[in-house]
Structures are given as structure tokens and as C-alpha cells.
């Protein structure tokens, strides 16, 4: 399983940041595609006072 994590920070204060996760994907390619096509546009619209500083897809251990 993969989950996208996006880091958003206030435009006026880069020490005030939040991280937001998205829905799971079953492979890294789907995760990256989802965050680029759906997640980032949504977050830009919803959090207009913040800038996106990056994103990463995290793979979760399926044994736990």
C-alpha cells in the first residue's frame, strides 16, 4: 500500500506547516498520479493561504 503525504506551509511563515495524507494506492505509480492529478489541485484550491513545499508517496509495510 502507498499513501501520498503533502507538506503545506503558510506563505508568510514557513515555520507553520501541516502535512496532509491522501487515500491509499496499490502501487507507487498510481499514488504519484493521484496526488498530481487530484490531490495537489484540491489542496491548492482549499488552502489558498499555503504553498505546497513537496509531496512524497510512502510505502507501508503490509506485514503489520
PQR file of N, CA, C, O and H, with PARSE charges and radii, in Angstrom:
ATOM      1  N   UNK A   1       0.840  -1.180   0.000 -0.4000 1.5000
ATOM      2  CA  UNK A   1       0.000   0.000   0.000 -0.0000 2.0000
ATOM      3  C   UNK A   1       0.882   1.240   0.000  0.5500 1.7000
ATOM      4  O   UNK A   1       1.949   1.261   0.613 -0.5500 1.4000
ATOM      5  N   UNK A   2       0.429   2.246  -0.681 -0.4000 1.5000
ATOM      6  CA  UNK A   2       1.129   3.525  -0.781 -0.0000 2.0000
ATOM      7  C   UNK A   2       0.177   4.651  -0.372  0.5500 1.7000
ATOM      8  O   UNK A   2      -1.022   4.586  -0.647 -0.5500 1.4000
ATOM      9  H   UNK A   2      -0.438   2.229  -1.179  0.4000 1.0000
ATOM     10  N   UNK A   3       0.714   5.677   0.283 -0.4000 1.5000
ATOM     11  CA  UNK A   3      -0.078   6.843   0.673 -0.0000 2.0000
ATOM     12  C   UNK A   3       0.700   8.106   0.340  0.5500 1.7000
ATOM     13  O   UNK A   3       1.880   8.203   0.679 -0.5500 1.4000
ATOM     14  H   UNK A   3       1.688   5.730   0.506  0.4000 1.0000
ATOM     15  N   UNK A   4       0.065   9.084  -0.321 -0.4000 1.5000
ATOM     16  CA  UNK A   4       0.754  10.350  -0.557 -0.0000 2.0000
ATOM     17  C   UNK A   4       0.705  11.231   0.690  0.5500 1.7000
ATOM     18  O   UNK A   4      -0.308  11.285   1.387 -0.5500 1.4000
ATOM     19  H   UNK A   4      -0.893   9.004  -0.596  0.4000 1.0000
ATOM     20  N   UNK A   5       1.806  11.913   0.957 -0.4000 1.5000
ATOM     21  CA  UNK A   5       1.899  12.891   2.038 -0.0000 2.0000
ATOM     22  C   UNK A   5       2.337  14.210   1.401  0.5500 1.7000
ATOM     23  O   UNK A   5       3.323  14.253   0.665 -0.5500 1.4000
ATOM     24  H   UNK A   5       2.629  11.869   0.391  0.4000 1.0000
ATOM     25  N   UNK A   6       1.597  15.287   1.688 -0.4000 1.5000
ATOM     26  CA  UNK A   6       1.888  16.602   1.113 -0.0000 2.0000
ATOM     27  C   UNK A   6       2.216  17.565   2.248  0.5500 1.7000
ATOM     28  O   UNK A   6       1.512  17.602   3.257 -0.5500 1.4000
ATOM     29  H   UNK A   6       0.796  15.252   2.286  0.4000 1.0000
ATOM     30  N   UNK A   7       3.284  18.343   2.084 -0.4000 1.5000
ATOM     31  CA  UNK A   7       3.675  19.358   3.064 -0.0000 2.0000
ATOM     32  C   UNK A   7       3.234  20.731   2.570  0.5500 1.7000
ATOM     33  O   UNK A   7       3.630  21.169   1.490 -0.5500 1.4000
ATOM     34  H   UNK A   7       3.856  18.312   1.265  0.4000 1.0000
ATOM     35  N   UNK A   8       2.400  21.414   3.384 -0.4000 1.5000
ATOM     36  CA  UNK A   8       1.895  22.755   3.064 -0.0000 2.0000
ATOM     37  C   UNK A   8       2.352  23.716   4.155  0.5500 1.7000
ATOM     38  O   UNK A   8       2.286  23.387   5.340 -0.5500 1.4000
ATOM     39  H   UNK A   8       2.079  21.057   4.262  0.4000 1.0000
ATOM     40  N   UNK A   9       2.811  24.897   3.767 -0.4000 1.5000
ATOM     41  CA  UNK A   9       3.240  25.899   4.738 -0.0000 2.0000
ATOM     42  C   UNK A   9       2.601  27.244   4.407  0.5500 1.7000
ATOM     43  O   UNK A   9       2.287  27.537   3.254 -0.5500 1.4000
ATOM     44  H   UNK A   9       2.865  25.165   2.805  0.4000 1.0000
ATOM     45  N   UNK A  10       2.416  28.054   5.450 -0.4000 1.5000
ATOM     46  CA  UNK A  10       1.902  29.410   5.231 -0.0000 2.0000
ATOM     47  C   UNK A  10       2.868  30.181   4.351  0.5500 1.7000
ATOM     48  O   UNK A  10       4.083  30.009   4.453 -0.5500 1.4000
ATOM     49  H   UNK A  10       2.671  27.816   6.387  0.4000 1.0000
ATOM     50  N   UNK A  11       2.338  31.019   3.497 -0.4000 1.5000
ATOM     51  CA  UNK A  11       3.195  31.793   2.605 -0.0000 2.0000
ATOM     52  C   UNK A  11       3.987  32.851   3.362  0.5500 1.7000
ATOM     53  O   UNK A  11       5.066  33.247   2.922 -0.5500 1.4000
ATOM     54  H   UNK A  11       1.351  31.158   3.414  0.4000 1.0000
ATOM     55  N   UNK A  12       3.463  33.310   4.493 -0.4000 1.5000
ATOM     56  CA  UNK A  12       4.143  34.362   5.250 -0.0000 2.0000
ATOM     57  C   UNK A  12       5.036  33.832   6.357  0.5500 1.7000
ATOM     58  O   UNK A  12       5.875  34.569   6.874 -0.5500 1.4000
ATOM     59  H   UNK A  12       2.587  32.988   4.850  0.4000 1.0000
ATOM     60  N   UNK A  13       4.873  32.556   6.736 -0.4000 1.5000
ATOM     61  CA  UNK A  13       5.641  31.995   7.840 -0.0000 2.0000
ATOM     62  C   UNK A  13       5.936  30.541   7.539  0.5500 1.7000
ATOM     63  O   UNK A  13       5.079  29.677   7.729 -0.5500 1.4000
ATOM     64  H   UNK A  13       4.191  31.957   6.317  0.4000 1.0000
ATOM     65  N   UNK A  14       7.141  30.263   7.072 -0.4000 1.5000
ATOM     66  CA  UNK A  14       7.474  28.906   6.645 -0.0000 2.0000
ATOM     67  C   UNK A  14       7.672  27.942   7.803  0.5500 1.7000
ATOM     68  O   UNK A  14       7.944  26.763   7.579 -0.5500 1.4000
ATOM     69  H   UNK A  14       7.837  30.964   6.918  0.4000 1.0000
ATOM     70  N   UNK A  15       7.540  28.418   9.042 -0.4000 1.5000
ATOM     71  CA  UNK A  15       7.635  27.504  10.178 -0.0000 2.0000
ATOM     72  C   UNK A  15       6.264  26.962  10.565  0.5500 1.7000
ATOM     73  O   UNK A  15       6.177  26.059  11.397 -0.5500 1.4000
ATOM     74  H   UNK A  15       7.318  29.376   9.224  0.4000 1.0000
ATOM     75  N   UNK A  16       5.205  27.487   9.988 -0.4000 1.5000
ATOM     76  CA  UNK A  16       3.856  26.994  10.262 -0.0000 2.0000
ATOM     77  C   UNK A  16       3.410  26.131   9.091  0.5500 1.7000
ATOM     78  O   UNK A  16       2.926  26.622   8.071 -0.5500 1.4000
ATOM     79  H   UNK A  16       5.276  28.221   9.312  0.4000 1.0000
ATOM     80  N   UNK A  17       3.592  24.827   9.275 -0.4000 1.5000
ATOM     81  CA  UNK A  17       3.308  23.882   8.201 -0.0000 2.0000
ATOM     82  C   UNK A  17       2.372  22.779   8.694  0.5500 1.7000
ATOM     83  O   UNK A  17       2.263  22.514   9.891 -0.5500 1.4000
ATOM     84  H   UNK A  17       3.985  24.428  10.104  0.4000 1.0000
ATOM     85  N   UNK A  18       1.707  22.152   7.738 -0.4000 1.5000
ATOM     86  CA  UNK A  18       0.890  20.975   8.014 -0.0000 2.0000
ATOM     87  C   UNK A  18       1.227  19.908   6.974  0.5500 1.7000
ATOM     88  O   UNK A  18       1.648  20.214   5.858 -0.5500 1.4000
ATOM     89  H   UNK A  18       1.796  22.368   6.765  0.4000 1.0000
ATOM     90  N   UNK A  19       1.037  18.673   7.358 -0.4000 1.5000
ATOM     91  CA  UNK A  19       1.193  17.560   6.422 -0.0000 2.0000
ATOM     92  C   UNK A  19      -0.167  16.891   6.280  0.5500 1.7000
ATOM     93  O   UNK A  19      -0.859  16.641   7.267 -0.5500 1.4000
ATOM     94  H   UNK A  19       0.695  18.424   8.264  0.4000 1.0000
ATOM     95  N   UNK A  20      -0.535  16.611   5.049 -0.4000 1.5000
ATOM     96  CA  UNK A  20      -1.837  16.010   4.762 -0.0000 2.0000
ATOM     97  C   UNK A  20      -1.609  14.734   3.956  0.5500 1.7000
ATOM     98  O   UNK A  20      -0.850  14.723   2.987 -0.5500 1.4000
ATOM     99  H   UNK A  20       0.027  16.814   4.247  0.4000 1.0000
ATOM    100  N   UNK A  21      -2.272  13.669   4.370 -0.4000 1.5000
ATOM    101  CA  UNK A  21      -2.183  12.393   3.665 -0.0000 2.0000
ATOM    102  C   UNK A  21      -3.397  12.174   2.786  0.5500 1.7000
ATOM    103  O   UNK A  21      -4.453  12.772   2.990 -0.5500 1.4000
ATOM    104  H   UNK A  21      -2.889  13.677   5.157  0.4000 1.0000
ATOM    105  N   UNK A  22      -3.227  11.318   1.821 -0.4000 1.5000
ATOM    106  CA  UNK A  22      -4.319  11.036   0.904 -0.0000 2.0000
ATOM    107  C   UNK A  22      -4.732   9.578   0.962  0.5500 1.7000
ATOM    108  O   UNK A  22      -4.262   8.830   1.820 -0.5500 1.4000
ATOM    109  H   UNK A  22      -2.369  10.832   1.655  0.4000 1.0000
ATOM    110  N   UNK A  23      -5.600   9.173   0.065 -0.4000 1.5000
ATOM    111  CA  UNK A  23      -6.078   7.791   0.051 -0.0000 2.0000
ATOM    112  C   UNK A  23      -4.984   6.825  -0.405  0.5500 1.7000
ATOM    113  O   UNK A  23      -4.025   7.216  -1.071 -0.5500 1.4000
ATOM    114  H   UNK A  23      -5.982   9.781  -0.632  0.4000 1.0000
ATOM    115  N   UNK A  24      -5.148   5.564  -0.034 -0.4000 1.5000
ATOM    116  CA  UNK A  24      -4.134   4.575  -0.398 -0.0000 2.0000
ATOM    117  C   UNK A  24      -4.196   4.254  -1.886  0.5500 1.7000
ATOM    118  O   UNK A  24      -5.232   4.379  -2.539 -0.5500 1.4000
ATOM    119  H   UNK A  24      -5.927   5.246   0.507  0.4000 1.0000
ATOM    120  N   UNK A  25      -3.051   3.839  -2.384 -0.4000 1.5000
ATOM    121  CA  UNK A  25      -2.934   3.314  -3.740 -0.0000 2.0000
ATOM    122  C   UNK A  25      -2.198   1.982  -3.623  0.5500 1.7000
ATOM    123  O   UNK A  25      -1.515   1.736  -2.628 -0.5500 1.4000
ATOM    124  H   UNK A  25      -2.210   3.738  -1.853  0.4000 1.0000
ATOM    125  N   UNK A  26      -2.329   1.143  -4.607 -0.4000 1.5000
ATOM    126  CA  UNK A  26      -1.713  -0.175  -4.522 -0.0000 2.0000
ATOM    127  C   UNK A  26      -0.340  -0.252  -5.175  0.5500 1.7000
ATOM    128  O   UNK A  26       0.336  -1.277  -5.077 -0.5500 1.4000
ATOM    129  H   UNK A  26      -2.884   1.343  -5.414  0.4000 1.0000
ATOM    130  N   UNK A  27       0.082   0.834  -5.847 -0.4000 1.5000
ATOM    131  CA  UNK A  27       1.446   0.894  -6.361 -0.0000 2.0000
ATOM    132  C   UNK A  27       1.896   2.351  -6.386  0.5500 1.7000
ATOM    133  O   UNK A  27       1.081   3.272  -6.340 -0.5500 1.4000
ATOM    134  H   UNK A  27      -0.467   1.666  -5.926  0.4000 1.0000
ATOM    135  N   UNK A  28       3.213   2.537  -6.460 -0.4000 1.5000
ATOM    136  CA  UNK A  28       3.778   3.884  -6.383 -0.0000 2.0000
ATOM    137  C   UNK A  28       3.335   4.763  -7.551  0.5500 1.7000
ATOM    138  O   UNK A  28       3.056   5.947  -7.365 -0.5500 1.4000
ATOM    139  H   UNK A  28       3.876   1.789  -6.497  0.4000 1.0000
ATOM    140  N   UNK A  29       3.271   4.196  -8.733 -0.4000 1.5000
ATOM    141  CA  UNK A  29       2.873   4.970  -9.909 -0.0000 2.0000
ATOM    142  C   UNK A  29       1.462   5.544  -9.749  0.5500 1.7000
ATOM    143  O   UNK A  29       1.224   6.710 -10.064 -0.5500 1.4000
ATOM    144  H   UNK A  29       3.498   3.234  -8.883  0.4000 1.0000
ATOM    145  N   UNK A  30       0.534   4.727  -9.261 -0.4000 1.5000
ATOM    146  CA  UNK A  30      -0.837   5.193  -9.041 -0.0000 2.0000
ATOM    147  C   UNK A  30      -0.884   6.265  -7.967  0.5500 1.7000
ATOM    148  O   UNK A  30      -1.653   7.221  -8.070 -0.5500 1.4000
ATOM    149  H   UNK A  30       0.728   3.780  -9.004  0.4000 1.0000
ATOM    150  N   UNK A  31      -0.071   6.109  -6.946 -0.4000 1.5000
ATOM    151  CA  UNK A  31      -0.018   7.094  -5.865 -0.0000 2.0000
ATOM    152  C   UNK A  31       0.445   8.448  -6.395  0.5500 1.7000
ATOM    153  O   UNK A  31      -0.178   9.473  -6.119 -0.5500 1.4000
ATOM    154  H   UNK A  31       0.553   5.333  -6.862  0.4000 1.0000
ATOM    155  N   UNK A  32       1.521   8.451  -7.144 -0.4000 1.5000
ATOM    156  CA  UNK A  32       2.066   9.703  -7.693 -0.0000 2.0000
ATOM    157  C   UNK A  32       1.069  10.339  -8.662  0.5500 1.7000
ATOM    158  O   UNK A  32       0.853  11.550  -8.627 -0.5500 1.4000
ATOM    159  H   UNK A  32       2.027   7.619  -7.369  0.4000 1.0000
ATOM    160  N   UNK A  33       0.469   9.531  -9.516 -0.4000 1.5000
ATOM    161  CA  UNK A  33      -0.520  10.049 -10.467 -0.0000 2.0000
ATOM    162  C   UNK A  33      -1.705  10.678  -9.733  0.5500 1.7000
ATOM    163  O   UNK A  33      -2.182  11.747 -10.117 -0.5500 1.4000
ATOM    164  H   UNK A  33       0.644   8.547  -9.544  0.4000 1.0000
ATOM    165  N   UNK A  34      -2.172  10.021  -8.690 -0.4000 1.5000
ATOM    166  CA  UNK A  34      -3.310  10.513  -7.924 -0.0000 2.0000
ATOM    167  C   UNK A  34      -3.006  11.840  -7.241  0.5500 1.7000
ATOM    168  O   UNK A  34      -3.817  12.766  -7.281 -0.5500 1.4000
ATOM    169  H   UNK A  34      -1.785   9.153  -8.378  0.4000 1.0000
ATOM    170  N   UNK A  35      -1.847  11.930  -6.619 -0.4000 1.5000
ATOM    171  CA  UNK A  35      -1.510  13.169  -5.915 -0.0000 2.0000
ATOM    172  C   UNK A  35      -1.324  14.318  -6.907  0.5500 1.7000
ATOM    173  O   UNK A  35      -1.721  15.446  -6.614 -0.5500 1.4000
ATOM    174  H   UNK A  35      -1.188  11.178  -6.586  0.4000 1.0000
ATOM    175  N   UNK A  36      -0.739  14.060  -8.052 -0.4000 1.5000
ATOM    176  CA  UNK A  36      -0.528  15.117  -9.053 -0.0000 2.0000
ATOM    177  C   UNK A  36      -1.841  15.578  -9.684  0.5500 1.7000
ATOM    178  O   UNK A  36      -2.067  16.777  -9.843 -0.5500 1.4000
ATOM    179  H   UNK A  36      -0.416  13.144  -8.290  0.4000 1.0000
ATOM    180  N   UNK A  37      -2.703  14.628 -10.041 -0.4000 1.5000
ATOM    181  CA  UNK A  37      -3.920  14.953 -10.784 -0.0000 2.0000
ATOM    182  C   UNK A  37      -5.095  15.375  -9.904  0.5500 1.7000
ATOM    183  O   UNK A  37      -5.942  16.158 -10.333 -0.5500 1.4000
ATOM    184  H   UNK A  37      -2.518  13.653  -9.912  0.4000 1.0000
ATOM    185  N   UNK A  38      -5.149  14.858  -8.675 -0.4000 1.5000
ATOM    186  CA  UNK A  38      -6.296  15.127  -7.807 -0.0000 2.0000
ATOM    187  C   UNK A  38      -5.882  15.886  -6.548  0.5500 1.7000
ATOM    188  O   UNK A  38      -6.431  16.945  -6.246 -0.5500 1.4000
ATOM    189  H   UNK A  38      -4.460  14.222  -8.326  0.4000 1.0000
ATOM    190  N   UNK A  39      -4.923  15.347  -5.826 -0.4000 1.5000
ATOM    191  CA  UNK A  39      -4.559  15.893  -4.524 -0.0000 2.0000
ATOM    192  C   UNK A  39      -4.019  17.309  -4.557  0.5500 1.7000
ATOM    193  O   UNK A  39      -4.523  18.178  -3.845 -0.5500 1.4000
ATOM    194  H   UNK A  39      -4.477  14.486  -6.072  0.4000 1.0000
ATOM    195  N   UNK A  40      -3.013  17.553  -5.362 -0.4000 1.5000
ATOM    196  CA  UNK A  40      -2.401  18.891  -5.404 -0.0000 2.0000
ATOM    197  C   UNK A  40      -3.371  19.966  -5.873  0.5500 1.7000
ATOM    198  O   UNK A  40      -3.438  21.024  -5.248 -0.5500 1.4000
ATOM    199  H   UNK A  40      -2.604  16.847  -5.940  0.4000 1.0000
ATOM    200  N   UNK A  41      -4.134  19.742  -6.956 -0.4000 1.5000
ATOM    201  CA  UNK A  41      -5.112  20.773  -7.352 -0.0000 2.0000
ATOM    202  C   UNK A  41      -6.145  21.052  -6.254  0.5500 1.7000
ATOM    203  O   UNK A  41      -6.520  22.204  -6.034 -0.5500 1.4000
ATOM    204  H   UNK A  41      -4.080  18.883  -7.465  0.4000 1.0000
ATOM    205  N   UNK A  42      -6.600  20.010  -5.572 -0.4000 1.5000
ATOM    206  CA  UNK A  42      -7.575  20.183  -4.494 -0.0000 2.0000
ATOM    207  C   UNK A  42      -6.971  20.992  -3.348  0.5500 1.7000
ATOM    208  O   UNK A  42      -7.604  21.920  -2.844 -0.5500 1.4000
ATOM    209  H   UNK A  42      -6.296  19.075  -5.751  0.4000 1.0000
ATOM    210  N   UNK A  43      -5.758  20.648  -2.936 -0.4000 1.5000
ATOM    211  CA  UNK A  43      -5.124  21.351  -1.818 -0.0000 2.0000
ATOM    212  C   UNK A  43      -4.816  22.810  -2.163  0.5500 1.7000
ATOM    213  O   UNK A  43      -4.931  23.683  -1.304 -0.5500 1.4000
ATOM    214  H   UNK A  43      -5.244  19.895  -3.345  0.4000 1.0000
ATOM    215  N   UNK A  44      -4.430  23.079  -3.402 -0.4000 1.5000
ATOM    216  CA  UNK A  44      -4.185  24.463  -3.823 -0.0000 2.0000
ATOM    217  C   UNK A  44      -5.456  25.292  -3.737  0.5500 1.7000
ATOM    218  O   UNK A  44      -5.416  26.472  -3.387 -0.5500 1.4000
ATOM    219  H   UNK A  44      -4.337  22.369  -4.100  0.4000 1.0000
ATOM    220  N   UNK A  45      -6.580  24.672  -4.056 -0.4000 1.5000
ATOM    221  CA  UNK A  45      -7.866  25.373  -4.005 -0.0000 2.0000
ATOM    222  C   UNK A  45      -8.353  25.540  -2.568  0.5500 1.7000
ATOM    223  O   UNK A  45      -8.865  26.600  -2.209 -0.5500 1.4000
ATOM    224  H   UNK A  45      -6.613  23.714  -4.340  0.4000 1.0000
ATOM    225  N   UNK A  46      -8.200  24.515  -1.751 -0.4000 1.5000
ATOM    226  CA  UNK A  46      -8.710  24.537  -0.383 -0.0000 2.0000
ATOM    227  C   UNK A  46      -7.838  25.360   0.563  0.5500 1.7000
ATOM    228  O   UNK A  46      -8.362  26.017   1.463 -0.5500 1.4000
ATOM    229  H   UNK A  46      -7.784  23.654  -2.042  0.4000 1.0000
ATOM    230  N   UNK A  47      -6.535  25.337   0.378 -0.4000 1.5000
ATOM    231  CA  UNK A  47      -5.590  26.018   1.278 -0.0000 2.0000
ATOM    232  C   UNK A  47      -4.882  27.149   0.523  0.5500 1.7000
ATOM    233  O   UNK A  47      -3.679  27.081   0.270 -0.5500 1.4000
ATOM    234  H   UNK A  47      -6.109  24.804  -0.354  0.4000 1.0000
ATOM    235  N   UNK A  48      -5.629  28.165   0.177 -0.4000 1.5000
ATOM    236  CA  UNK A  48      -5.071  29.259  -0.627 -0.0000 2.0000
ATOM    237  C   UNK A  48      -4.033  30.090   0.136  0.5500 1.7000
ATOM    238  O   UNK A  48      -3.250  30.813  -0.481 -0.5500 1.4000
ATOM    239  H   UNK A  48      -6.606  28.220   0.383  0.4000 1.0000
ATOM    240  N   UNK A  49      -4.019  29.992   1.464 -0.4000 1.5000
ATOM    241  CA  UNK A  49      -3.046  30.737   2.262 -0.0000 2.0000
ATOM    242  C   UNK A  49      -1.732  29.983   2.432  0.5500 1.7000
ATOM    243  O   UNK A  49      -0.812  30.477   3.083 -0.5500 1.4000
ATOM    244  H   UNK A  49      -4.654  29.405   1.964  0.4000 1.0000
ATOM    245  N   UNK A  50      -1.640  28.784   1.847 -0.4000 1.5000
ATOM    246  CA  UNK A  50      -0.445  27.954   1.996 -0.0000 2.0000
ATOM    247  C   UNK A  50       0.159  27.621   0.640  0.5500 1.7000
ATOM    248  O   UNK A  50      -0.513  27.661  -0.391 -0.5500 1.4000
ATOM    249  H   UNK A  50      -2.387  28.382   1.317  0.4000 1.0000
ATOM    250  N   UNK A  51       1.437  27.295   0.669 -0.4000 1.5000
ATOM    251  CA  UNK A  51       2.120  26.832  -0.539 -0.0000 2.0000
ATOM    252  C   UNK A  51       2.545  25.386  -0.324  0.5500 1.7000
ATOM    253  O   UNK A  51       2.849  24.971   0.795 -0.5500 1.4000
ATOM    254  H   UNK A  51       1.983  27.262   1.506  0.4000 1.0000
ATOM    255  N   UNK A  52       2.561  24.639  -1.397 -0.4000 1.5000
ATOM    256  CA  UNK A  52       2.977  23.242  -1.342 -0.0000 2.0000
ATOM    257  C   UNK A  52       4.496  23.196  -1.435  0.5500 1.7000
ATOM    258  O   UNK A  52       5.084  23.672  -2.406 -0.5500 1.4000
ATOM    259  H   UNK A  52       2.315  24.975  -2.306  0.4000 1.0000
ATOM    260  N   UNK A  53       5.123  22.619  -0.417 -0.4000 1.5000
ATOM    261  CA  UNK A  53       6.585  22.529  -0.391 -0.0000 2.0000
ATOM    262  C   UNK A  53       7.100  21.186  -0.866  0.5500 1.7000
ATOM    263  O   UNK A  53       8.306  21.000  -1.028 -0.5500 1.4000
ATOM    264  H   UNK A  53       4.645  22.232   0.372  0.4000 1.0000
ATOM    265  N   UNK A  54       6.206  20.267  -1.085 -0.4000 1.5000
ATOM    266  CA  UNK A  54       6.620  18.976  -1.602 -0.0000 2.0000
ATOM    267  C   UNK A  54       5.617  17.898  -1.270  0.5500 1.7000
ATOM    268  O   UNK A  54       4.688  18.097  -0.487 -0.5500 1.4000
ATOM    269  H   UNK A  54       5.227  20.419  -0.953  0.4000 1.0000
ATOM    270  N   UNK A  55       5.829  16.756  -1.886 -0.4000 1.5000
ATOM    271  CA  UNK A  55       4.987  15.594  -1.609 -0.0000 2.0000
ATOM    272  C   UNK A  55       5.836  14.353  -1.820  0.5500 1.7000
ATOM    273  O   UNK A  55       6.857  14.376  -2.507 -0.5500 1.4000
ATOM    274  H   UNK A  55       6.583  16.595  -2.522  0.4000 1.0000
ATOM    275  N   UNK A  56       5.384  13.280  -1.210 -0.4000 1.5000
ATOM    276  CA  UNK A  56       6.087  12.017  -1.333 -0.0000 2.0000
ATOM    277  C   UNK A  56       5.084  10.895  -1.137  0.5500 1.7000
ATOM    278  O   UNK A  56       4.157  11.017  -0.336 -0.5500 1.4000
ATOM    279  H   UNK A  56       4.555  13.261  -0.652  0.4000 1.0000
ATOM    280  N   UNK A  57       5.264   9.817  -1.857 -0.4000 1.5000
ATOM    281  CA  UNK A  57       4.436   8.635  -1.650 -0.0000 2.0000
ATOM    282  C   UNK A  57       5.204   7.675  -0.742  0.5500 1.7000
ATOM    283  O   UNK A  57       6.356   7.333  -1.006 -0.5500 1.4000
ATOM    284  H   UNK A  57       6.017   9.717  -2.507  0.4000 1.0000
ATOM    285  N   UNK A  58       4.546   7.255   0.321 -0.4000 1.5000
ATOM    286  CA  UNK A  58       5.145   6.390   1.322 -0.0000 2.0000
ATOM    287  C   UNK A  58       4.602   4.977   1.156  0.5500 1.7000
ATOM    288  O   UNK A  58       3.394   4.783   1.019 -0.5500 1.4000
ATOM    289  H   UNK A  58       3.610   7.534   0.536  0.4000 1.0000
ATOM    290  N   UNK A  59       5.493   3.995   1.169 -0.4000 1.5000
ATOM    291  CA  UNK A  59       5.051   2.599   1.109 -0.0000 2.0000
ATOM    292  C   UNK A  59       4.947   2.055   2.538  0.5500 1.7000
ATOM    293  O   UNK A  59       5.884   2.159   3.329 -0.5500 1.4000
ATOM    294  H   UNK A  59       6.474   4.153   1.280  0.4000 1.0000
ATOM    295  N   UNK A  60       3.815   1.490   2.838 -0.4000 1.5000
ATOM    296  CA  UNK A  60       3.563   0.931   4.165 -0.0000 2.0000
ATOM    297  C   UNK A  60       3.852  -0.552   4.167  0.5500 1.7000
ATOM    298  O   UNK A  60       3.581  -1.251   3.191 -0.5500 1.4000
ATOM    299  H   UNK A  60       3.053   1.405   2.196  0.4000 1.0000
ATOM    300  N   UNK A  61       4.398  -1.022   5.257 -0.4000 1.5000
ATOM    301  CA  UNK A  61       4.680  -2.434   5.431 -0.0000 2.0000
ATOM    302  C   UNK A  61       3.359  -3.180   5.545  0.5500 1.7000
ATOM    303  O   UNK A  61       2.548  -2.861   6.414 -0.5500 1.4000
ATOM    304  H   UNK A  61       4.617  -0.454   6.050  0.4000 1.0000
ATOM    305  N   UNK A  62       3.133  -4.141   4.709 -0.4000 1.5000
ATOM    306  CA  UNK A  62       1.875  -4.873   4.707 -0.0000 2.0000
ATOM    307  C   UNK A  62       1.875  -6.039   5.699  0.5500 1.7000
ATOM    308  O   UNK A  62       0.871  -6.739   5.831 -0.5500 1.4000
ATOM    309  H   UNK A  62       3.792  -4.401   4.003  0.4000 1.0000
ATOM    310  N   UNK A  63       2.985  -6.248   6.390 -0.4000 1.5000
ATOM    311  CA  UNK A  63       3.069  -7.353   7.353 -0.0000 2.0000
ATOM    312  C   UNK A  63       2.442  -7.009   8.695  0.5500 1.7000
ATOM    313  O   UNK A  63       2.196  -7.904   9.503 -0.5500 1.4000
ATOM    314  H   UNK A  63       3.800  -5.679   6.283  0.4000 1.0000
ATOM    315  N   UNK A  64       2.176  -5.716   8.954 -0.4000 1.5000
ATOM    316  CA  UNK A  64       1.649  -5.353  10.263 -0.0000 2.0000
ATOM    317  C   UNK A  64       0.179  -5.103  10.204  0.5500 1.7000
ATOM    318  O   UNK A  64      -0.434  -4.784  11.223 -0.5500 1.4000
ATOM    319  H   UNK A  64       2.376  -4.989   8.297  0.4000 1.0000
TER
END
